């Protein structure tokens, strides 16, 4: 039996769980079955904040983050990779090379060495739980982020 004060919280938790299931089902039915590049911008609305100067600075679902090779990885990995990419400034290109390897790439000169290392650490933290190997590329230079962090 729930107390009267616990009912709103229980209702809120049920609503959140329902939204999570609906989002996962939508992603599974639409985003993971196609060989073409896909984007989850229709599932994850962009949020404008004061520091956002990247390609999505308008805050609209403009499709700036496109995940190439999304059909090769799990829906959760694709979602985590896109959320990570949308939080970067500038926004990287995201490409799954296989089911367990993703490369985040920036144009040459867009990141300093320390920024690249910071992005490496954040990407590793975001995707390590899914068993995804992370590569960071800036211009022609590419580093195996997972190998560097795991030593």
KEKE-3310 file (N, C-alpha, C; in steps of 0.2 Angstrom, whole numbers, plus 5000, padded with zeros to 4 digits):
npx = (5004:5003:5008:4999:5007:5018:5012:5013:5026:5028:5020:5027:5039:5035:5030:5043:5049:5041:5043:5056:5056:5048:5056:5068:5062:5058:5070:5076:5067:5069:5082:5092:5091:5095:5106:5111:5118:5112:5102:5099:5093:5079:5074:5082:5081:5089:5098:5099:5113:5122:5136:5136:5142:5143:5139:5125:5120:5109:5099:5090:5083:5093:5101:5115:5123:5128:5127:5138:5138:5129:5121:5130:5132:5126:5110:5110:5124:5125:5117:5123:5135:5131:5125:5137:5144:5136:5138:5150:5162:5170:5158:5161:5164:5155:5159:5155:5166:5165:5156:5161:5170:5172:5175:5179:5180:5188:5191:5208:5218:5207:5206:5216:5231:5229:5215:5211:5215:5207:5194:5196:5196:5183:5175:5179:5174:5161:5158:5164:5157:5149:5158:5164:5177:5187:5192:5201:5202:5211:5212:5224:5230:5228:5222:5222:5211:5205:5216:5226:5221:5218:5230)
npy = (4994:5011:5027:5042:5053:5047:5044:5054:5053:5040:5039:5048:5041:5030:5036:5041:5029:5023:5032:5030:5016:5018:5026:5018:5008:5015:5019:5006:5001:5010:5017:5007:4998:5001:5003:5016:5032:5037:5047:5052:5063:5066:5060:5064:5079:5094:5105:5121:5130:5143:5141:5135:5134:5127:5118:5116:5127:5134:5126:5119:5104:5100:5090:5090:5080:5066:5048:5037:5021:5016:5005:4994:4994:4992:4999:5007:5010:5018:5029:5034:5038:5048:5057:5061:5067:5078:5085:5091:5104:5110:5100:5083:5071:5056:5039:5022:5009:4996:4984:4986:4997:5014:5030:5046:5061:5076:5091:5096:5105:5110:5106:5107:5099:5096:5097:5087:5076:5077:5076:5063:5056:5059:5053:5039:5037:5038:5028:5016:5007:5000:4992:4998:5002:5017:5028:5043:5056:5069:5079:5071:5064:5050:5043:5029:5029:5021:5012:5020:5025:5013:5008)
npz = (5000:4996:5002:5003:5001:4994:4981:4971:4967:4964:4953:4944:4943:4936:4924:4919:4917:4907:4897:4894:4890:4878:4871:4869:4861:4850:4845:4843:4833:4822:4821:4821:4811:4799:4785:4781:4786:4802:4813:4830:4833:4833:4844:4855:4860:4856:4867:4871:4878:4887:4884:4871:4856:4845:4830:4833:4839:4838:4844:4838:4831:4821:4815:4816:4822:4815:4815:4808:4802:4812:4812:4815:4828:4845:4850:4862:4863:4851:4855:4866:4860:4852:4861:4868:4857:4854:4865:4863:4858:4845:4836:4834:4820:4820:4819:4818:4817:4818:4828:4840:4840:4839:4831:4834:4826:4822:4813:4807:4818:4825:4839:4853:4860:4873:4874:4866:4873:4885:4879:4875:4887:4892:4882:4883:4896:4894:4885:4889:4898:4889:4882:4871:4860:4859:4847:4844:4833:4826:4813:4803:4813:4823:4838:4849:4861:4871:4873:4878:4890:4897:4898)
capx = (5000:5007:5005:4997:5013:5022:5009:5015:5033:5027:5018:5033:5044:5031:5030:5049:5051:5037:5046:5063:5054:5046:5062:5072:5058:5058:5077:5077:5063:5070:5089:5097:5090:5096:5114:5112:5119:5106:5103:5094:5091:5072:5073:5085:5080:5095:5097:5104:5115:5126:5142:5135:5144:5144:5134:5118:5120:5102:5095:5085:5085:5096:5104:5122:5127:5126:5132:5139:5139:5126:5118:5134:5133:5119:5106:5113:5131:5124:5114:5128:5140:5128:5125:5144:5146:5132:5141:5157:5162:5166:5155:5165:5160:5155:5158:5156:5170:5162:5151:5165:5175:5169:5180:5176:5185:5188:5196:5214:5218:5201:5207:5223:5233:5225:5208:5210:5216:5201:5189:5197:5194:5176:5172:5180:5170:5154:5156:5167:5152:5146:5163:5166:5184:5186:5197:5200:5206:5211:5215:5227:5232:5223:5225:5217:5209:5205:5222:5230:5218:5219:5238)
capy = (5000:5017:5032:5048:5057:5043:5043:5058:5051:5033:5041:5051:5036:5026:5040:5041:5022:5022:5036:5026:5011:5020:5029:5012:5004:5019:5018:4999:5000:5015:5019:5002:4993:5004:5004:5023:5036:5039:5052:5051:5070:5067:5057:5068:5086:5098:5110:5127:5133:5149:5140:5131:5138:5122:5118:5116:5133:5137:5122:5115:5097:5101:5084:5091:5074:5060:5043:5033:5014:5015:4998:4990:4994:4992:5005:5010:5013:5023:5034:5037:5041:5054:5062:5063:5071:5084:5089:5094:5110:5109:5094:5079:5066:5050:5033:5015:5005:4989:4983:4988:5002:5021:5035:5053:5064:5083:5094:5098:5112:5112:5104:5107:5092:5095:5096:5080:5071:5078:5073:5055:5054:5059:5048:5033:5036:5037:5022:5010:5002:4997:4988:5001:5005:5023:5031:5050:5058:5076:5079:5065:5061:5046:5039:5024:5032:5016:5009:5025:5025:5007:5007)
capz = (5000:4995:5006:4999:4999:4989:4975:4965:4966:4960:4946:4940:4941:4931:4918:4916:4914:4901:4891:4892:4886:4872:4867:4867:4856:4844:4842:4840:4827:4817:4820:4821:4806:4792:4784:4780:4792:4806:4819:4835:4835:4834:4850:4860:4858:4857:4872:4870:4884:4886:4881:4865:4850:4840:4824:4835:4844:4838:4848:4834:4829:4814:4812:4815:4823:4811:4817:4802:4804:4818:4811:4817:4835:4849:4851:4868:4861:4846:4858:4870:4856:4849:4866:4869:4852:4854:4870:4861:4854:4840:4836:4830:4816:4824:4815:4821:4812:4819:4833:4846:4839:4837:4830:4835:4822:4822:4808:4809:4821:4829:4846:4856:4862:4880:4873:4863:4879:4889:4875:4875:4894:4892:4878:4886:4902:4891:4881:4892:4900:4883:4879:4865:4860:4857:4844:4844:4827:4825:4806:4801:4819:4827:4844:4852:4867:4876:4875:4882:4897:4901:4899)
cpx = (5004:5003:5003:5002:5018:5019:5012:5022:5033:5025:5023:5038:5041:5031:5037:5051:5047:5040:5053:5061:5052:5052:5067:5069:5059:5065:5078:5073:5066:5078:5093:5096:5092:5104:5116:5114:5112:5108:5098:5092:5083:5070:5076:5085:5087:5093:5102:5106:5120:5133:5142:5137:5145:5139:5127:5117:5112:5097:5090:5087:5087:5100:5112:5126:5124:5130:5132:5141:5135:5122:5123:5135:5126:5116:5109:5120:5130:5121:5119:5133:5137:5127:5131:5145:5142:5135:5147:5156:5169:5163:5159:5160:5161:5154:5160:5160:5168:5158:5155:5170:5171:5175:5176:5182:5183:5193:5202:5214:5212:5202:5215:5225:5229:5218:5206:5210:5209:5195:5190:5195:5186:5173:5173:5175:5163:5153:5160:5163:5149:5151:5165:5173:5183:5192:5196:5205:5205:5215:5218:5229:5227:5226:5219:5216:5209:5211:5226:5227:5219:5226:5240)
cpy = (5006:5023:5038:5052:5054:5043:5047:5055:5044:5035:5044:5046:5032:5030:5040:5034:5021:5026:5033:5020:5013:5023:5023:5008:5008:5018:5011:4998:5005:5016:5013:4997:4995:5004:5011:5026:5038:5044:5051:5058:5071:5064:5061:5075:5090:5103:5115:5129:5139:5147:5136:5136:5134:5123:5118:5121:5135:5132:5119:5108:5098:5096:5085:5084:5068:5054:5038:5026:5012:5008:4993:4989:4993:4999:5010:5014:5019:5030:5038:5040:5048:5059:5065:5068:5078:5088:5092:5100:5111:5101:5089:5074:5060:5044:5027:5011:4998:4989:4986:4993:5008:5026:5042:5057:5072:5085:5096:5105:5114:5110:5105:5100:5091:5094:5089:5075:5072:5075:5065:5053:5054:5054:5041:5032:5035:5031:5015:5005:4998:4992:4991:5004:5011:5026:5039:5052:5066:5077:5072:5061:5057:5043:5034:5026:5027:5013:5014:5025:5019:5005:5001)
cpz = (5000:4999:5001:4997:4994:4982:4969:4963:4962:4953:4942:4938:4935:4924:4915:4913:4908:4895:4889:4888:4879:4867:4864:4861:4850:4841:4839:4833:4821:4816:4819:4816:4799:4791:4783:4787:4796:4811:4824:4837:4836:4841:4856:4857:4860:4863:4871:4877:4882:4883:4874:4859:4844:4834:4826:4839:4843:4842:4845:4833:4822:4811:4812:4817:4819:4813:4811:4805:4810:4818:4814:4824:4839:4849:4856:4866:4856:4850:4863:4866:4853:4855:4868:4864:4852:4860:4869:4858:4851:4840:4832:4825:4820:4819:4818:4815:4812:4825:4840:4846:4836:4836:4830:4831:4821:4816:4811:4812:4825:4837:4847:4858:4869:4879:4870:4869:4883:4885:4875:4882:4895:4888:4880:4892:4899:4888:4884:4894:4895:4880:4873:4865:4856:4853:4843:4838:4827:4818:4805:4807:4822:4833:4847:4860:4873:4878:4879:4889:4901:4902:4896)
residu = (UNK:UNK:UNK:UNK:UNK:UNK:UNK:UNK:UNK:UNK:UNK:UNK:UNK:UNK:UNK:UNK:UNK:UNK:UNK:UNK:UNK:UNK:UNK:UNK:UNK:UNK:UNK:UNK:UNK:UNK:UNK:UNK:UNK:UNK:UNK:UNK:UNK:UNK:UNK:UNK:UNK:UNK:UNK:UNK:UNK:UNK:UNK:UNK:UNK:UNK:UNK:UNK:UNK:UNK:UNK:UNK:UNK:UNK:UNK:UNK:UNK:UNK:UNK:UNK:UNK:UNK:UNK:UNK:UNK:UNK:UNK:UNK:UNK:UNK:UNK:UNK:UNK:UNK:UNK:UNK:UNK:UNK:UNK:UNK:UNK:UNK:UNK:UNK:UNK:UNK:UNK:UNK:UNK:UNK:UNK:UNK:UNK:UNK:UNK:UNK:UNK:UNK:UNK:UNK:UNK:UNK:UNK:UNK:UNK:UNK:UNK:UNK:UNK:UNK:UNK:UNK:UNK:UNK:UNK:UNK:UNK:UNK:UNK:UNK:UNK:UNK:UNK:UNK:UNK:UNK:UNK:UNK:UNK:UNK:UNK:UNK:UNK:UNK:UNK:UNK:UNK:UNK:UNK:UNK:UNK:UNK:UNK:UNK:UNK:UNK:UNK)
# end
